[in-house]
Amino acid sequence: MTNKILVVEDEVSIATLLQYNLKQAGYDVIIANDGLDGLHKAIEEKPDLILLDLMLPKLDGMEVCKELRMKKLDIPIIMLTAKDDEFDKVLGLELGADDYMTKPFSPREVMARVKAVLRRSKVINNSQEAEQSSGEKSYHIGLLNVYPDRFEAFLDDKLLEFTPKEFELLLYLLENKNRVLTRDQLLSAVWHYDFAGDTRIVDVHISHLRDQIEENSRKPKFIKTIRGLGYKFEEPKV
Ligand code: CA
């Protein structure tokens, strides 16, 4: 099946260049020239990926991101930013952008990122679809119950709400229970490349996980901070 990509970009030369390269690579391409148009096309066309410029007329990239997440549209997003944009990448990732790129970028670089993000989102979708397969994998630690195939986690009976990245991070911690994981390790395992060493994104996500799974996130029983090293997922002592 051909992947459909929505490009939301007001600079015609960049939009045209991206369109050309994406078509060459075999993708279907939809173009929107402002944020509002981009939002509408995202909702109507349900693309597999959005390349979203940050500075846009009518609705900026962050707003578009926010609206899409509020509508529960989990379309992967790569944010396009200019060097001088005051862009808080942690906030962007928090709002649900999967990746970001700084202009000027080479078409080759864009294609590589597009491919990587699509591959990652497919891995998640496939595991969601695989739920019927027998022998469903699950984790039960204390009151925490996690079902990777269903993309669901419960604390006692309460369904927890995670973003895809938070869930991926939780799974990685569970798979490596009782092991100390450095922030860099987590960055490369969960985000698949390093954000120029910006490990704040790990801390932000850990704190969100704690808000959901810990009784008292100031005194975490599951996710321990290992000072000077990183984090460790532990089985709470009874
Ligand atoms: Ca722009």
Boltz pocket constraint, residues with backbone or C-beta under 6 A from the ligand:
constraints:
  - pocket:
      binder: B
      contacts: [[A, 9], [A, 10], [A, 11], [A, 53], [A, 54], [A, 55], [A, 56]]
      max_distance: 6.0
